[in-house]
Amino acid sequence: MIRHLPLLLLVVATPLAATAPRSFQDTTALDRAVSAFAGHGVGDEGGARTPIDSRLKLAACPMVSMAWRSEAHDAVVVTCTGPEWRMYVPIKLPATAPKGAAPLVLTQSDVAVARPVYVIKRGDPVTISAGSPGFSITRDGIAAGDAVAGGRFLVKIDAAKAPIQAIAIDSGRATLPGWTE
């Protein structure tokens, strides 16, 4: 009897929850429920963009509830109250033109390759300014990258310190994120 005591203790010490299989929510059933709620199938206009990822491990829910995320009907909110979880399923919206708009027809010559217009280029001297009424601070530096107007880029202020992030305003002028000119 004493020989089997360690084995008996091991069996008793093992929690039952560790040996019982855990059940997860069936994502295929959720796909069917979202399709029924939206009135359109997965991949169709008005239906879910894609099926719910089957690798998703949600706790099994006895009853899910569904609602539109917004008046635009751009996503379905699937909710479970016990156990508590929530997920958003994006909806494939129809591509519609504004009312009265003529269809857009482009020929090969109409299509031009859009290239960004950089107002600051790497190596350019840059003056960074930030301020508000009654307060202003400026600092000079060298651009560590290219930037379009309104784009973020790095500026090297001091050789001993890391570059700082700035937002391009115009040629040679920038401001700090969070500040307006």
N, C-alpha and C positions, 0 to 999 in steps of 0.2 A: 504494500500500500504506500509506503514512504517513497518507493522508487517512482511512483506515478504522481506524486504530489506536485512537482514542478510543472508537469504537463497540465494537471488539473487547474493549478493557479493561473497558468497562461490562458487557458480557455475561459476561465471566469473573469480574468482581467480584461479580455478583449471586449470592447463595447459592441453592443448589438448594432448600433448605427453604422459602424465601420463595415459590417458584413452584409447589411441590407443594401440592395441596389437603390440608387437614388433616381427618381423619375424627373424628367425634364419636360418642358412644354414642347409639344409637337409643332414645329415651324410650318410644316405643310398644312396643318389645320388652320394655323394663323393666316397663311396665304389665302386659303379658301374663304375665311371669315372676312378678310380685308376686301377680297374681290366681291363678295356678297354685299358688303357695306358700301363700297364705291360704285357698284353696279357695272364694273368693267374688269376684265381679266388682267393678269400680270403681263406687263409689256404693252398693253393696249392704251390708247389715249384715254385718260380718265381713270386708269387702273394703276396699280403699283408699278414703279419703274422696273424693279427687279424682284425676284423672289427673296424672301427673308433668308439670310445666311443660315444653313442647316447646322453650322458649327456653333451657333449661338446656344448657350446653355442657360435658359431661363428656368426658374423653379416652376413646376407644374401648377397651373392655375385652374381652379374649378370653373370659373366664369370670368371671361375677359369683357371689358367694355370698350367701345370705340366711339370716337368723336373726330370731327374735322379740327385740324390745328388752327385754321383761320377761315375767314370768309372766302378766301381765294381758293379753298379746297386743294391746297398744294401738298398736304400731308395728312395721313390718318394717325391719330394718337391711339395706340392700343395700351390699355391700362389693366393691371391686376391689383386688387386691393388686399388680398391675402393669399400668398405672400406678396409683398409690395414691390412692383416693378412697373416700368413704363418704357415704351419704345415708340419711335416715330417712323412711319413708313412713307417715304416720298412718293408722290403721285406724278405720273407722266402727263404733263399739261399739254393741251393741243397748241400747235403753233398757229396762231391766228394773226392776221394783219389788222391794223386799225380800220374801223368802218369807213368806207368810201375810198380806201387806198387802192391804187392800181397795182397789179402784180409786178414785182421787180424782176426785170429781165436784164441780165448782164452778158455782154459778149467778152471774148478773151481780151480785146483791146481796152475794155472798160475797167478791167481788173488790174490794179497797180499794186505792186508789193509795197506795203506800208512799212516804212523804216522809222524807227524812233528818232526824234530830233533831240539830240543831247544839248542841253544848255551848259552843262559842266562836264569836262572831260578829265580823265586821270592826269594828274600833274598840274592842273590849273590852280592858280592862287584863288582862294575862296575867303570871303568875309562872312562870318556867321554872326547874325544879330538876333537878339531876343529881347522882348520888352513889352511894356504896357504904358499907358499914359503916366508920365512922371518917372519912368524907370526904363533904362535901356542899357544893354551890354553888348559889346562886339568883340570878336576874336578872329584873328587871321590864321589861316592854315592852308594846307595843300590837299587837294582832292585825291583820295586813294582809289577812286573809281568813277565811272561815268554815271550821269543822272539826267533824266528828263525833268521838265518843270513839274514840281509836285512829287517827284520821286525821291526815295531815300538813298543815301550814299554815305560812305565813311570819309572823314576828314582827319588828317594827321595834324595835330596842333603842336605837339612837343615830341621830339625824337625819343625821349625817355618814357613817354606814356603811350598807352593804347589809343588808337584812333576813336573818335566819337562819331555818333550817327547824326546826320543832318538831313534836312529836306531842301532840295533845290528850289529856288525862287526864279532866278534869272541868271544870266551869264556872270559868274563870279560871285553871286550872292546866294546865301542860304539862311535858314533859320533852324532852330532846334525843334524836335518833335513836341507837339503840345502848345507851341507858341504860334501866333499868327502875326503877319507883318503889319 
